[in-house]
Structures are given as structure tokens and as C-alpha cells.
């Protein structure tokens, strides 16, 4: 094998390695994005549940105040 072929082969291997690493990084980033999106959705769901409970409690308090104000 002459030096030119060795250099070309090494370059091809190097480029292939870089592409392989890049694809692995892309895959990892994609999986991380999916996990983050799932966590965001779960957190958003929990926040909405708490807000709904808080709204219900506030409604009950407001009704109680209105009832007291309208009582003789």
C-alpha cells in the first residue's frame, strides 16, 4: 500500500468516525429532548391540577363570604 492510499483510507475512516459520533450525538440529543418534553407535560399536568383545586377552594371561600353578606 502506498502512502497516498494510506492517507486516503485514514481520511475516510476519520470522516466515517466523525459522522458516526455525530449521529450518536444527534440520537442522544433527540432522546433527551423527548424526555424533557415528557417531564414538561407531566409538570404542566400537575400544575393544572393544583390550579383547579385552588380555584375550587377560592370559589368555596367566595361563596361562603357571599352567603355571610346576604344573611340577616
DAWODA-V714003 format. One line per field, one symbol per residue. ss: DSSP state (a for helix, b for strand, c for the rest). burial: I if it has 24 or more other C-alpha atoms within 12 Angstrom, else O. A space follows every 10 residues. Layout:
ss->???
burial->???
This chain:
ss->ccaaaaaaaa aaaaaaaaaa aaaaaaaaaa aaaaaaaaaa aaaaaaaaaa aaaaaaaaaa aaaaaaaaaa cc
burial->OOOOOOOOOO OOOOOOOOOO OOOOOOOOOO OOOOOOOOOO OOOOOOOOOO OOOOOOOOOO OOOOOOOOOO OO
